[in-house]
Amino acid sequence: MVVQIETLPWAPLAKCLQAEPDTFFPEKGGSTREAKRICAECTVRDECLDYALANDERFGIWGGLSERERRKLKRLAS
């Protein structure tokens, strides 16, 4: 089942909706700096990260963390 991010109750408040999607899905080895800067100012960052962790999002920047950072967080939590 695919969930459209815009249908989540917190999503309309997400700052990423005002940015280019490519910012949050950089090419391998590309910079994540701009996405993380946007996330740092977002009021729903925690909800976004919770969503990504609960749904095992494997690509992109979610809640201010990269794929690698989310995997590390999950390992530390288990």
C-alpha positions as CSV (number, residue, x, y, z in Angstrom):
1,M,0.0,0.0,0.0
2,V,1.4,3.4,-1.0
3,V,0.5,6.4,1.2
4,Q,0.6,9.8,-0.3
5,I,2.6,11.9,2.2
6,E,0.1,14.8,1.7
7,T,-2.7,12.8,3.2
8,L,-0.9,12.5,6.6
9,P,-2.4,14.9,9.2
10,W,0.9,16.6,9.9
11,A,2.1,16.8,6.3
12,P,0.5,20.1,5.2
13,L,2.7,21.8,7.8
14,A,5.9,20.2,6.4
15,K,8.5,22.7,5.1
16,C,9.6,20.2,2.5
17,L,6.4,20.7,0.6
18,Q,7.7,24.2,-0.3
19,A,11.0,22.9,-1.6
20,E,12.2,20.9,-4.7
21,P,11.7,17.2,-4.1
22,D,15.2,16.5,-5.4
23,T,16.6,18.3,-2.4
24,F,15.4,15.5,-0.2
25,F,16.4,12.7,-2.6
26,P,19.9,13.6,-3.7
27,E,22.0,11.4,-6.0
28,K,24.3,9.0,-4.2
29,G,27.1,11.0,-2.7
30,G,25.2,14.2,-3.2
31,S,24.8,16.9,-0.5
32,T,22.1,16.6,2.1
33,R,23.0,19.9,3.7
34,E,20.0,21.9,2.2
35,A,17.5,19.3,3.1
36,K,18.7,19.1,6.6
37,R,18.7,22.8,6.9
38,I,15.0,22.9,5.9
39,C,14.2,20.0,8.3
40,A,15.8,21.8,11.1
41,E,13.3,24.7,10.8
42,C,10.3,22.4,10.3
43,T,7.6,22.2,13.1
44,V,6.7,18.6,12.2
45,R,10.2,17.1,12.0
46,D,9.6,14.6,14.8
47,E,6.3,13.4,13.1
48,C,8.2,13.0,9.8
49,L,11.0,11.0,11.4
50,D,8.5,8.8,13.3
51,Y,6.7,8.1,10.0
52,A,9.9,7.2,8.2
53,L,11.0,4.9,11.0
54,A,7.6,3.2,11.3
55,N,7.3,2.7,7.5
56,D,11.0,1.7,6.9
57,E,11.6,4.5,4.4
58,R,14.9,3.6,2.8
59,F,15.5,6.6,0.6
60,G,15.7,10.3,1.1
61,I,15.9,12.7,4.0
62,W,13.1,12.3,6.5
63,G,12.9,14.2,9.8
64,G,16.3,15.6,9.1
65,L,18.1,12.3,8.9
66,S,19.6,10.4,5.9
67,E,19.0,6.7,5.2
68,R,22.2,5.8,7.0
69,E,21.4,7.9,10.0
70,R,18.0,6.4,10.3
71,R,19.4,2.8,10.1
72,K,21.9,3.7,12.9
73,L,19.1,5.2,15.0
74,K,17.0,2.0,14.6
75,R,20.0,-0.2,15.5
76,L,20.7,1.8,18.6
77,A,17.0,1.7,19.6
78,S,16.8,-2.1,19.3
